[in-house]
Amino acid sequence: MRYCDAPAADTAEPMEDRRAAQAATARHRARVQRLETLAAAAPRAYLVRVVLLALAGYGFLIGLLLLLLAAPLAIAWRVLVQGVRFEPQLAIVLLIAGAGIAALVRALWVRFEVPSGRLLAPDEAPVLQAEVERLRQATGAPPLAGIVIDTRLNAAAASLPRLLGLAGHRHYLVLGLPLLQLLDRDEAAAVIAHEFGHFGEQHGRLSGWLYRVRFTWYRAVDGLSRSGFLLSIPIARFYAWYAPLFDAWSFVLARAHEFRADAIAARVVDRDAMASALLRIEHGSGRLQSTLWPRVLARARVQSHPPAQLLAPLIDGLRAAPYPDPARLLAIAERDIDPDDTHPVLARRLEALGAPAVLRPRGEPAAMWLGDALEAVERALDQHWRTQLKTEWQALHAAGAHDRARFHALDALPERSADEAVEKARLFETIE
């Protein structure tokens, strides 16, 4: 599914940066259109090229390792097989090669953390665990390492690679508590089935593998760039070039994989439930970013610390929202598409499902699956969110104090210039 994080405070964007971003967006769209045309013309050949490109990323690592092993193996052959005397200078060669191999292994041992949120214990929320397991088996997805509940209005399939995927992956299902509160059980089940589709179901292992590799390289580049080992520098530089290239070619397949995951959800759960979930998430995401989250941040101007409850008012606001006009919602989704997002626009996803743009009457929220764990999970997420938000909140509060002081100073002036009058009006609107 498509992530929806609570947005940060508004910041001014320089005109040069905006133009550069617009130019990059235009180039990206043109590139995607060209590759989509190429994939449509020869889908098998396109898939083979993407697979070969994916294997090239691993081939670079293996080739570098073999290069480092060449000297020790050659020395061992001459000494052990050919009977050549072991000279002291060979020890220096072995030492250098061994240091390089150790550095390579350490640099590749990038640690991928469990997704942020509340990791459920194996015996916690048994109803949710049972429902997730039922859907996992129905979709043919691999076993989970755990279920994480977070603060996002979305769900995600998180695959953490071992040794950059060479030793397999650990799979986590991430479910946002706002999502579980907004959707009913059938809608949430469809979303979970969609996420399991990303892990690669029985007839789509190759597609699922490519979907995971696509994100593995981005995580690897980030991890290697922060590594303190000298050998990590050329590796990071290679993947800084390689990852965008692989991203460009795999983008089309990743977008097609979204359609496949939607189809899996429709088959395993219900087509109309999946369509209704997509509509409800799209509407809730827009409301969260445009109204609910700015309303929470506005409290920072008069309150020095984040409120004890952050999730509850957001969830109440999401559930209290009036039903949207589907046609207007589709038009907004078409206009606001992120060109870097592999998720197709809402209208295309509904068309591919063959489902009408209709919101079903909402039933009992899927959060009831959490049972007795619901209160503890919400409390833990509130605490985690307050910790993450503390710095931004304090900055907003400090800015609010400055605005208030400036407003009172302007208000005390016997006469104000036109610019000062405009500033006073702006500050009044901001503060009040």
C-alpha positions as CSV (number, residue, x, y, z in Angstrom):
1,M,0.0,0.0,0.0
2,R,1.0,3.6,-0.2
3,Y,2.5,5.1,2.9
4,C,1.0,8.2,4.5
5,D,3.1,9.7,7.2
6,A,2.1,12.6,9.3
7,P,3.6,15.6,7.4
8,A,6.1,17.9,9.0
9,A,5.6,21.6,9.4
10,D,5.6,23.6,6.2
11,T,8.9,25.0,5.0
12,A,9.7,27.4,2.2
13,E,11.1,25.8,-0.9
14,P,13.6,27.9,-2.9
15,M,12.5,28.6,-6.5
16,E,15.7,27.0,-7.9
17,D,15.1,23.8,-5.9
18,R,11.5,23.7,-7.1
19,R,12.5,24.1,-10.7
20,A,15.1,21.4,-10.4
21,A,12.5,19.1,-8.8
22,Q,10.1,19.8,-11.6
23,A,12.7,19.1,-14.3
24,A,13.7,15.8,-12.5
25,T,10.0,14.9,-12.4
26,A,9.6,15.5,-16.1
27,R,12.7,13.4,-16.9
28,H,11.4,10.6,-14.6
29,R,8.0,10.6,-16.3
30,A,9.5,10.5,-19.7
31,R,11.8,7.6,-18.7
32,V,9.0,5.6,-17.2
33,Q,6.9,6.1,-20.3
34,R,9.7,4.9,-22.5
35,L,10.4,1.8,-20.3
36,E,6.7,1.0,-20.1
37,T,6.5,1.0,-23.8
38,L,9.6,-1.2,-24.0
39,A,8.1,-3.6,-21.4
40,A,4.8,-3.8,-23.2
41,A,6.5,-4.5,-26.6
42,A,8.6,-7.4,-25.3
43,P,7.6,-8.3,-21.7
44,R,9.7,-11.5,-21.5
45,A,12.9,-9.8,-22.8
46,Y,12.3,-6.9,-20.5
47,L,12.0,-9.2,-17.5
48,V,15.2,-11.0,-18.4
49,R,17.1,-7.7,-18.6
50,V,15.8,-6.7,-15.2
51,V,16.8,-10.0,-13.7
52,L,20.3,-9.8,-15.3
53,L,20.6,-6.3,-13.9
54,A,19.6,-7.5,-10.4
55,L,22.2,-10.3,-10.6
56,A,24.8,-7.8,-11.7
57,G,24.5,-6.1,-8.3
58,Y,25.4,-9.3,-6.6
59,G,28.0,-10.1,-9.2
60,F,29.9,-7.0,-8.3
61,L,30.2,-8.2,-4.7
62,I,31.2,-11.7,-5.6
63,G,33.7,-10.4,-8.1
64,L,35.3,-8.1,-5.6
65,L,35.5,-11.0,-3.1
66,L,37.1,-13.3,-5.7
67,L,39.6,-10.6,-6.5
68,L,40.6,-10.3,-2.9
69,L,40.8,-14.1,-2.6
70,A,43.0,-14.4,-5.7
71,A,46.3,-13.6,-4.0
72,P,45.8,-15.9,-0.9
73,L,44.7,-18.8,-3.2
74,A,47.7,-18.3,-5.5
75,I,50.1,-18.2,-2.6
76,A,48.5,-21.4,-1.1
77,W,48.8,-23.1,-4.5
78,R,52.5,-22.3,-4.9
79,V,53.4,-23.2,-1.3
80,L,51.2,-26.3,-0.7
81,V,51.1,-27.8,-4.2
82,Q,54.2,-26.6,-6.0
83,G,56.4,-26.7,-2.9
84,V,57.7,-23.1,-3.2
85,R,59.3,-21.8,-0.1
86,F,57.1,-19.3,1.9
87,E,58.9,-16.0,1.8
88,P,58.4,-13.3,4.5
89,Q,57.0,-10.8,1.9
90,L,54.2,-13.2,1.2
91,A,53.0,-12.7,4.7
92,I,52.5,-9.0,3.9
93,V,50.4,-9.9,0.9
94,L,48.3,-12.3,2.9
95,L,47.9,-9.6,5.6
96,I,46.7,-7.0,3.1
97,A,44.4,-9.4,1.4
98,G,43.0,-10.7,4.7
99,A,42.4,-7.1,5.9
100,G,40.5,-6.4,2.6
101,I,38.4,-9.5,2.9
102,A,37.5,-8.7,6.5
103,A,36.7,-5.1,5.6
104,L,34.4,-6.4,2.7
105,V,32.6,-8.8,4.9
106,R,32.2,-6.1,7.6
107,A,31.0,-3.6,5.1
108,L,28.5,-6.0,3.7
109,W,27.2,-6.9,7.1
110,V,24.7,-4.0,7.0
111,R,22.3,-4.3,9.8
112,F,18.7,-3.8,8.8
113,E,16.5,-2.8,11.8
114,V,13.0,-4.2,12.5
115,P,10.5,-1.6,11.3
116,S,9.8,1.2,13.8
117,G,6.7,0.6,15.9
118,R,5.3,-1.8,18.4
119,L,6.4,-5.4,17.6
120,L,3.7,-7.8,18.9
121,A,4.8,-10.7,21.0
122,P,4.0,-14.1,19.6
123,D,1.2,-14.6,22.1
124,E,-0.1,-11.1,21.9
125,A,-3.4,-10.2,20.1
126,P,-4.2,-13.8,19.2
127,V,-7.2,-12.9,17.1
128,L,-5.1,-10.6,14.9
129,Q,-2.3,-13.2,14.7
130,A,-4.8,-15.9,13.6
131,E,-6.3,-13.7,10.9
132,V,-2.9,-12.7,9.6
133,E,-1.8,-16.3,9.5
134,R,-5.0,-17.3,7.7
135,L,-4.4,-14.7,5.0
136,R,-0.7,-15.6,4.8
137,Q,-1.5,-19.2,4.0
138,A,-4.3,-18.2,1.6
139,T,-1.8,-16.1,-0.4
140,G,1.1,-18.6,-0.3
141,A,3.4,-16.0,1.3
142,P,6.4,-17.0,3.4
143,P,6.3,-17.2,7.2
144,L,6.5,-13.9,9.1
145,A,9.2,-13.0,11.6
146,G,6.7,-10.7,13.3
147,I,3.9,-8.1,13.1
148,V,4.6,-4.5,13.8
149,I,1.9,-1.9,14.7
150,D,2.9,1.7,13.9
151,T,1.4,5.2,13.6
152,R,0.9,5.3,9.9
153,L,-2.4,5.3,8.0
154,N,-1.2,2.4,5.9
155,A,0.3,-1.1,5.8
156,A,3.6,-2.4,4.5
157,A,5.4,-5.6,3.6
158,A,8.9,-5.2,5.1
159,S,11.6,-7.7,3.9
160,L,14.9,-7.3,5.8
161,P,17.7,-8.9,3.7
162,R,20.4,-11.0,5.3
163,L,23.8,-10.3,3.8
164,L,22.1,-8.0,1.2
165,G,19.6,-10.8,0.4
166,L,22.2,-13.4,-0.4
167,A,21.2,-15.3,2.7
168,G,17.4,-14.7,2.4
169,H,15.1,-12.3,4.0
170,R,13.1,-11.8,7.3
171,H,9.6,-10.8,6.6
172,Y,7.5,-8.4,8.7
173,L,4.0,-7.2,8.3
174,V,3.5,-3.6,9.3
175,L,0.0,-2.4,10.1
176,G,-0.8,1.2,11.1
177,L,-3.1,1.6,14.0
178,P,-5.0,4.5,12.3
179,L,-5.5,2.1,9.3
180,L,-7.0,-0.6,11.6
181,Q,-9.2,1.9,13.2
182,L,-10.4,3.4,9.9
183,L,-11.1,0.2,8.0
184,D,-13.5,-2.6,8.8
185,R,-12.4,-6.2,9.1
186,D,-13.0,-7.1,5.4
187,E,-11.3,-4.0,4.1
188,A,-8.3,-4.6,6.4
189,A,-8.1,-8.2,5.4
190,A,-7.9,-7.1,1.8
191,V,-5.1,-4.7,2.6
192,I,-3.2,-7.5,4.5
193,A,-3.7,-9.9,1.6
194,H,-2.3,-7.2,-0.8
195,E,0.8,-6.8,1.4
196,F,1.3,-10.6,1.4
197,G,1.2,-10.4,-2.4
198,H,4.4,-8.3,-2.2
199,F,6.2,-11.1,-0.5
200,G,5.7,-13.3,-3.6
201,E,2.9,-15.8,-3.8
202,Q,3.2,-19.2,-5.2
203,H,3.1,-18.2,-8.9
204,G,4.9,-14.9,-8.5
205,R,8.2,-15.7,-6.7
206,L,10.4,-14.0,-9.3
207,S,8.3,-10.9,-9.3
208,G,8.3,-10.8,-5.5
209,W,12.0,-11.3,-5.4
210,L,12.6,-8.4,-7.8
211,Y,10.3,-6.3,-5.7
212,R,12.4,-6.9,-2.6
213,V,15.8,-6.5,-4.4
214,R,14.6,-3.1,-5.5
215,F,14.5,-1.8,-2.0
216,T,17.5,-3.9,-0.8
217,W,19.9,-1.8,-2.8
218,Y,18.6,1.5,-1.4
219,R,19.0,0.2,2.1
220,A,22.4,-1.1,1.3
221,V,23.7,2.2,-0.1
222,D,22.5,4.0,3.0
223,G,24.1,1.5,5.3
224,L,27.4,1.3,3.4
225,S,27.6,5.1,3.2
226,R,27.6,5.2,7.0
227,S,30.1,2.4,7.3
228,G,33.5,3.3,8.7
229,F,35.5,0.8,6.6
230,L,37.7,2.0,3.8
231,L,36.6,-0.7,1.4
232,S,33.0,0.5,1.8
233,I,33.8,3.7,-0.1
234,P,34.1,2.1,-3.6
235,I,31.2,-0.3,-2.8
236,A,29.0,2.6,-1.8
237,R,30.0,4.6,-4.9
238,F,29.2,1.6,-7.2
239,Y,25.8,1.2,-5.6
240,A,25.1,4.9,-5.6
241,W,25.4,4.6,-9.4
242,Y,23.8,1.1,-9.6
243,A,20.7,1.6,-7.4
244,P,19.1,4.4,-9.5
245,L,19.8,2.5,-12.7
246,F,18.2,-0.7,-11.3
247,D,15.3,1.5,-9.9
248,A,14.6,2.9,-13.4
249,W,14.3,-0.6,-14.9
250,S,12.5,-2.2,-12.1
251,F,10.0,0.7,-11.6
252,V,7.7,-0.6,-14.3
253,L,7.8,-4.1,-12.8
254,A,7.2,-2.7,-9.3
255,R,4.1,-0.8,-10.6
256,A,2.8,-4.0,-12.3
257,H,3.4,-5.8,-9.0
258,E,1.0,-3.5,-7.3
259,F,-1.7,-4.6,-9.7
260,R,-0.8,-8.2,-9.0
261,A,-1.0,-7.6,-5.3
262,D,-4.4,-6.0,-5.7
263,A,-5.6,-9.0,-7.7
264,I,-4.4,-11.4,-5.0
265,A,-6.4,-9.4,-2.4
266,A,-9.5,-9.5,-4.6
267,R,-9.1,-13.3,-5.1
268,V,-8.4,-14.1,-1.4
269,V,-10.8,-11.7,0.3
270,D,-13.1,-9.7,-1.9
271,R,-12.9,-7.3,-4.9
272,D,-15.3,-4.7,-3.5
273,A,-13.6,-4.8,-0.1
274,M,-10.3,-4.0,-1.7
275,A,-11.8,-1.2,-3.8
276,S,-13.5,0.3,-0.7
277,A,-10.2,0.1,1.3
278,L,-8.4,2.0,-1.5
279,L,-11.0,4.7,-1.5
280,R,-11.1,5.0,2.2
281,I,-7.3,5.2,2.6
282,E,-7.1,7.8,-0.2
283,H,-9.7,10.0,1.5
284,G,-8.3,9.5,4.9
285,S,-4.7,10.3,3.8
286,G,-5.8,13.6,2.2
287,R,-7.8,14.6,5.3
288,L,-4.9,13.6,7.6
289,Q,-2.3,15.7,5.7
290,S,-4.5,18.7,5.0
291,T,-6.5,19.1,8.2
292,L,-5.9,16.7,11.1
293,W,-2.1,16.8,11.4
294,P,-1.8,20.6,10.9
295,R,-4.4,21.0,13.6
296,V,-2.2,18.9,16.0
297,L,0.9,20.9,15.2
298,A,-0.9,24.2,15.7
299,R,-1.2,23.3,19.4
300,A,2.6,23.7,19.6
301,R,2.2,27.5,19.4
302,V,0.6,27.5,22.9
303,Q,1.7,24.2,24.4
304,S,5.3,23.5,25.2
305,H,5.1,19.7,24.9
306,P,3.3,17.3,22.7
307,P,-0.1,16.1,24.1
308,A,-0.3,12.9,26.0
309,Q,-2.6,11.4,23.3
310,L,-1.7,12.0,19.7
311,L,-3.4,9.0,18.0
312,A,-6.8,9.3,19.5
313,P,-7.7,12.7,18.1
314,L,-6.4,11.8,14.7
315,I,-8.3,8.6,14.6
316,D,-11.5,10.3,15.8
317,G,-11.1,12.9,13.1
318,L,-10.6,10.2,10.4
319,R,-13.6,8.2,11.5
320,A,-15.8,11.3,11.8
321,A,-15.1,12.5,8.3
322,P,-18.1,12.6,6.0
323,Y,-18.3,10.2,3.1
324,P,-16.5,11.7,0.1
325,D,-17.7,12.0,-3.4
326,P,-15.9,9.1,-5.2
327,A,-15.7,11.1,-8.5
328,R,-14.0,14.0,-6.8
329,L,-11.8,11.7,-4.9
330,L,-10.6,10.0,-8.1
331,A,-9.9,13.4,-9.7
332,I,-7.8,14.6,-6.7
333,A,-5.9,11.3,-6.7
334,E,-5.2,11.7,-10.4
335,R,-3.9,15.2,-9.9
336,D,-1.7,14.5,-6.8
337,I,0.1,11.5,-8.2
338,D,3.7,11.2,-7.0
339,P,5.8,10.4,-10.1
340,D,8.3,8.5,-7.8
341,D,5.6,6.3,-6.3
342,T,5.3,2.9,-7.9
343,H,1.6,2.8,-6.9
344,P,-0.7,3.4,-9.9
345,V,-3.3,6.1,-9.6
346,L,-6.5,5.2,-7.8
347,A,-8.6,5.1,-11.0
348,R,-6.3,2.7,-12.7
349,R,-6.2,0.3,-9.7
350,L,-10.0,0.3,-9.5
351,E,-10.2,-0.3,-13.3
352,A,-7.8,-3.2,-13.1
353,L,-9.9,-4.7,-10.2
354,G,-13.0,-4.3,-12.3
355,A,-14.6,-2.7,-9.2
356,P,-16.8,0.3,-9.0
357,A,-15.7,3.4,-7.0
358,V,-18.1,2.7,-4.1
359,L,-17.5,3.0,-0.4
360,R,-19.1,0.1,1.5
361,P,-20.9,0.8,4.7
362,R,-18.3,0.7,7.4
363,G,-18.5,-2.2,9.9
364,E,-16.7,-2.8,13.1
365,P,-13.1,-1.5,13.0
366,A,-10.4,-4.0,12.4
367,A,-8.6,-2.7,15.4
368,M,-10.9,-4.9,17.5
369,W,-8.6,-7.7,16.3
370,L,-6.0,-6.4,18.8
371,G,-8.4,-7.2,21.7
372,D,-7.0,-6.5,25.2
373,A,-3.7,-5.4,23.6
374,L,-5.3,-2.4,21.9
375,E,-4.9,0.0,24.8
376,A,-1.3,-0.9,25.5
377,V,-0.3,-0.7,21.8
378,E,-1.9,2.8,21.5
379,R,-0.1,4.0,24.7
380,A,3.2,2.7,23.5
381,L,2.8,4.3,20.0
382,D,1.8,7.6,21.6
383,Q,5.0,7.6,23.7
384,H,7.1,6.7,20.7
385,W,5.6,9.4,18.6
386,R,6.0,12.0,21.3
387,T,9.7,11.2,21.5
388,Q,10.1,11.5,17.8
389,L,8.1,14.7,17.6
390,K,9.8,16.5,20.6
391,T,12.5,18.4,18.6
392,E,10.1,19.7,15.9
393,W,7.4,20.5,18.6
394,Q,9.9,22.6,20.6
395,A,11.0,24.4,17.5
396,L,7.4,25.3,16.6
397,H,6.7,26.4,20.2
398,A,9.8,28.7,20.1
399,A,8.6,30.1,16.8
400,G,5.2,30.6,18.2
401,A,6.7,32.6,21.2
402,H,8.6,34.8,18.7
403,D,5.4,35.4,16.7
404,R,3.4,36.3,19.8
405,A,6.1,38.8,20.9
406,R,6.3,40.3,17.5
407,F,2.5,40.6,17.3
408,H,2.3,42.4,20.7
409,A,5.1,44.7,19.6
410,L,3.3,45.6,16.4
411,D,0.0,46.0,18.2
412,A,1.5,48.5,20.7
413,L,2.7,50.8,17.9
414,P,0.7,54.0,17.6
415,E,1.0,53.9,13.8
416,R,2.0,51.1,11.5
417,S,3.3,51.1,7.9
418,A,1.5,49.1,5.2
419,D,4.0,46.3,5.5
420,E,3.7,46.3,9.3
421,A,-0.1,46.2,9.0
422,V,0.1,43.2,6.7
423,E,2.6,41.4,9.0
424,K,0.3,42.1,12.0
425,A,-2.7,40.6,10.2
426,R,-0.7,37.6,9.2
427,L,0.6,37.0,12.7
428,F,-2.9,37.4,14.1
429,E,-4.2,34.7,11.8
430,T,-1.3,32.4,12.6
431,I,-1.6,32.9,16.4
432,E,-5.3,32.8,16.8
